[in-house]
Amino acid sequence: MYDMLRESLKVLLKETFDGPSGNGSWYTESKPGSGIFGTLEKVSAEEASILIQGTTIAAHIDHTRYYLWMANTYMKDEKPELDWSESWKITSVDEDTWSRFKVELQNEYTTLIENINSFTTLDEQTSNGILGSLAHSAYHLGSIRQMTKTVKVPSQK
Protein backbone atom coordinates (compact mmCIF):
# COMPACT_ATOMS: atom_id res chain seq x y z
CA MET A 1 0.00 0.00 0.00
CA TYR A 2 2.76 2.45 0.90
CA ASP A 3 4.51 2.03 -2.48
CA MET A 4 1.28 2.85 -4.30
CA LEU A 5 0.70 5.92 -2.11
CA ARG A 6 4.31 7.07 -2.57
CA GLU A 7 4.05 6.82 -6.36
CA SER A 8 0.68 8.61 -6.38
CA LEU A 9 2.09 11.44 -4.28
CA LYS A 10 5.05 11.80 -6.61
CA VAL A 11 2.79 11.86 -9.69
CA LEU A 12 0.61 14.60 -8.20
CA LEU A 13 3.58 16.62 -6.94
CA LYS A 14 5.20 16.32 -10.37
CA GLU A 15 2.01 17.58 -11.98
CA THR A 16 1.91 20.48 -9.52
CA PHE A 17 5.51 21.54 -10.11
CA ASP A 18 6.58 20.18 -13.51
CA GLY A 19 3.17 19.93 -15.15
CA PRO A 20 1.29 16.88 -16.34
CA SER A 21 2.95 14.00 -18.16
CA GLY A 22 1.62 13.02 -21.55
CA ASN A 23 -1.79 14.16 -22.76
CA GLY A 24 -3.75 13.87 -19.55
CA SER A 25 -3.69 15.29 -16.09
CA TRP A 26 -5.26 14.66 -12.72
CA TYR A 27 -6.18 18.24 -11.95
CA THR A 28 -4.17 20.81 -13.92
CA GLU A 29 -4.60 21.99 -17.46
CA SER A 30 -3.62 19.11 -19.78
CA LYS A 31 -0.80 20.84 -21.59
CA PRO A 32 2.92 21.37 -21.11
CA GLY A 33 3.91 24.21 -18.83
CA SER A 34 0.83 23.96 -16.61
CA GLY A 35 2.80 23.35 -13.42
CA ILE A 36 4.49 25.93 -11.24
CA PHE A 37 7.85 25.80 -13.03
CA GLY A 38 6.35 26.07 -16.52
CA THR A 39 4.14 28.92 -15.40
CA LEU A 40 7.11 30.78 -13.90
CA GLU A 41 9.14 30.47 -17.12
CA LYS A 42 6.75 33.01 -18.64
CA VAL A 43 6.91 35.49 -15.73
CA SER A 44 9.58 38.19 -15.53
CA ALA A 45 10.89 39.69 -12.30
CA GLU A 46 8.96 42.86 -13.12
CA GLU A 47 5.71 40.91 -13.52
CA ALA A 48 6.43 38.87 -10.38
CA SER A 49 6.65 42.18 -8.50
CA ILE A 50 3.25 43.55 -9.54
CA LEU A 51 0.97 43.91 -6.54
CA ILE A 52 -2.33 42.03 -6.99
CA GLN A 53 -4.88 41.98 -4.20
CA GLY A 54 -2.18 42.83 -1.67
CA THR A 55 0.49 40.33 -2.73
CA THR A 56 2.85 39.40 -5.57
CA ILE A 57 3.70 36.29 -7.54
CA ALA A 58 7.20 36.56 -6.02
CA ALA A 59 5.68 36.38 -2.52
CA HIS A 60 3.62 33.32 -3.48
CA ILE A 61 6.74 31.58 -4.79
CA ASP A 62 8.84 32.36 -1.76
CA HIS A 63 5.97 31.34 0.54
CA THR A 64 5.62 28.01 -1.32
CA ARG A 65 9.39 27.48 -1.04
CA TYR A 66 9.23 28.29 2.66
CA TYR A 67 6.44 25.78 3.24
CA LEU A 68 8.41 23.05 1.45
CA TRP A 69 11.53 23.96 3.44
CA MET A 70 9.51 23.70 6.67
CA ALA A 71 8.07 20.31 5.66
CA ASN A 72 11.49 19.01 4.61
CA THR A 73 13.00 20.21 7.90
CA TYR A 74 10.32 18.46 9.95
CA MET A 75 10.89 15.29 7.91
CA LYS A 76 14.51 15.35 9.13
CA ASP A 77 13.13 15.35 12.70
CA GLU A 78 14.23 18.95 13.20
CA LYS A 79 12.01 21.70 14.59
CA PRO A 80 12.66 24.92 12.70
CA GLU A 81 11.89 28.39 14.02
CA LEU A 82 9.11 29.62 11.79
CA ASP A 83 8.14 33.11 10.69
CA TRP A 84 5.34 32.73 8.16
CA SER A 85 4.94 36.46 7.66
CA GLU A 86 8.38 37.02 6.10
CA SER A 87 7.58 35.70 2.62
CA TRP A 88 4.43 37.79 2.39
CA LYS A 89 6.47 40.96 2.84
CA ILE A 90 8.08 40.51 -0.59
CA THR A 91 6.81 43.25 -2.85
CA SER A 92 9.56 43.53 -5.43
CA VAL A 93 12.33 41.36 -6.90
CA ASP A 94 15.08 42.04 -9.41
CA GLU A 95 16.09 39.48 -12.03
CA ASP A 96 18.81 37.93 -9.83
CA THR A 97 16.50 37.56 -6.84
CA TRP A 98 13.71 36.20 -9.05
CA SER A 99 16.09 33.61 -10.51
CA ARG A 100 17.28 32.68 -7.02
CA PHE A 101 13.68 32.25 -5.79
CA LYS A 102 12.93 29.84 -8.64
CA VAL A 103 16.14 27.83 -8.04
CA GLU A 104 15.45 27.63 -4.30
CA LEU A 105 11.89 26.44 -4.96
CA GLN A 106 13.24 23.77 -7.34
CA ASN A 107 15.75 22.67 -4.68
CA GLU A 108 13.07 22.31 -1.99
CA TYR A 109 10.81 20.41 -4.39
CA THR A 110 13.69 18.07 -5.28
CA THR A 111 14.44 17.55 -1.58
CA LEU A 112 10.78 16.72 -0.92
CA ILE A 113 10.82 14.04 -3.65
CA GLU A 114 14.08 12.66 -2.24
CA ASN A 115 12.51 12.54 1.22
CA ILE A 116 9.45 10.72 -0.10
CA ASN A 117 11.71 8.20 -1.84
CA SER A 118 13.71 7.61 1.34
CA PHE A 119 10.84 6.63 3.61
CA THR A 120 10.09 2.95 4.06
CA THR A 121 6.99 3.67 6.13
CA LEU A 122 5.00 6.77 6.96
CA ASP A 123 3.75 7.92 10.32
CA GLU A 124 0.75 10.22 10.60
CA GLN A 125 2.77 13.45 10.93
CA THR A 126 4.94 12.68 7.90
CA SER A 127 1.90 11.66 5.85
CA ASN A 128 0.12 14.87 6.78
CA GLY A 129 3.26 16.88 5.97
CA ILE A 130 3.55 15.38 2.50
CA LEU A 131 -0.16 15.68 1.75
CA GLY A 132 -0.12 19.21 3.15
CA SER A 133 2.79 20.07 0.85
CA LEU A 134 0.82 18.82 -2.12
CA ALA A 135 -2.38 20.67 -1.19
CA HIS A 136 -0.54 23.87 -0.24
CA SER A 137 1.52 23.90 -3.44
CA ALA A 138 -1.53 23.15 -5.61
CA TYR A 139 -3.38 26.04 -3.99
CA HIS A 140 -0.52 28.42 -4.79
CA LEU A 141 -0.24 27.06 -8.33
CA GLY A 142 -3.87 28.06 -8.90
CA SER A 143 -3.31 31.48 -7.35
CA ILE A 144 -0.19 32.10 -9.41
CA ARG A 145 -1.85 31.01 -12.65
CA GLN A 146 -4.71 33.41 -11.99
CA MET A 147 -2.30 36.21 -11.12
CA THR A 148 -0.40 35.72 -14.39
CA LYS A 149 -3.59 36.60 -16.24
CA THR A 150 -3.47 40.02 -14.59
CA VAL A 151 0.25 40.78 -14.97
CA LYS A 152 0.49 39.85 -18.66
CA VAL A 153 -0.48 42.37 -21.28
CA PRO A 154 -2.91 40.89 -23.86
CA SER A 155 -0.27 40.42 -26.57
CA GLN A 156 1.89 38.33 -24.15
CA LYS A 157 -0.78 35.93 -22.88
URWO-V249034 format. One record per helix or strand. SS is the DSSP state (h for helix, s for strand). FROM is the first residue (numbers start at 1). TO is the last residue. If there is no record, write none. Layout:
BEGIN
ss	from	to
SS	FROM	TO
SS	FROM	TO
END
This chain:
BEGIN
ss	from	to
h	2	17
h	36	41
h	45	48
s	52	52
s	55	55
h	57	75
h	85	88
h	95	118
h	124	151
h	154	156
END
